[in-house]
Amino acid sequence: MLHFPEMPAIKVTEATFENITFSRKSESYKKAIEIQNYLLLQYHPDVSRGRNNVLALMFDMNMLWEQFVYVSLRKNKDKQTTITAQTSKYFWKPEIGYRSKIRPISL
């Protein structure tokens, strides 16, 4: 078993992110660091005023949960068991608007 030394806890502030310098090799991490900045400093939209851009992360929690269950089941199944994810099919397309999907349910 590997043992890693414990990292000291630090207080993350705006200065933590302002002091980061990017090189040619680390430039590709810039967007990820910006997202961490927003999340760790708990930035939120202020529609009336504010000097910082913010990021809104929105997920379809139903789809996320279904994918989590599917991946978890596949990861922990025995060799004789077959697991497949639910499939969606387009049901109809109205003259105006978007196509609707349905999923069959099995009881």
N, C-alpha and C positions, 0 to 999 in steps of 0.2 A: 504494500500500500504506500502510495506517495504521500509525503507530508509537505505542505506548503506553509511557509511562514505567514503569519497573520499580517494583513496590510493595516496600517494605521488609518483610523477614521479621519476624514477631513471635512470641513464645512465648505460646501460648494456655494460660491457667490458669483456675481457677474464678473468679478475680477478673475476668477478661475478660468473663465472662457475667453476673456479679453487677453490673457497672457499666453494663449496658445498660438504658436507660430507654425505655419504650414510650409512644408518643403515640397519639392516636386514629387517625392515619393508619398507624402501624406495628404496631398491636395484632394485625392479621391474620397477622403474621410470627412471633408468639410461639411457636407450636407448632413451626415449622421451626427456630427458634433453639434450642429445647429439644432437639430431635433432634440438631442440630449439637453441642450441649454434650455429649451422651452419646457421640457418635461421636468427636469430637476429643479428649475427655478419657479415652477408652477405658474407660468405665464398664462394669461387668459385674455380673450378678446375684450377690449374696452371700446364700445362703439362710439362713445362721446368724445374720448380723447385718448392719447397714449402715443408713445414714441416707438414702441417695438412692434414689429410684425409678429404675428402668432400663427401657430399651426393648429388646424383642427383635424383630429384623427377620428374618423367615423367608420365603424364596422357594422356589418349586418350580423348581429350576435347570433341569430338563428343559424346562419350558414357557418359561422365560426364554431359554434357548439357542435354542430353535426360533423364538421371536419375533425374536430378534436376527438369526438367519440370514435369516428371511423379509424383515425390513425392509432388511437389507444388500443382499440380492439385488434387491429392488424398486428400491432407490435407485441401484444400479449397472447396471441392465439397459439394453439398447438398445430402441429404439421397437418393433421387431418382436416382441420376446419378451413373453410373458404369464406372469406368476407369480401363483399363488394359494397361500394358506396351507392346511395340512392341516385337514380338518374332522373333528370328533369327533361320533359318534352314540351315543345311549344304547343299550346292549346289552340289559339286562334290569334289572328291579327286584325284588329278593328280598322276601319277606314281611316280613322284619325287616332293617333297615339301609338303605343308600343305593344308588341306581342306579349301575351301572358303565358307563363309557364305553369305546368301542373306536375305534381309528383304523386305517383300511385302510393297508396298506403296498404300495407298488408297487416291483417289482424291475426 
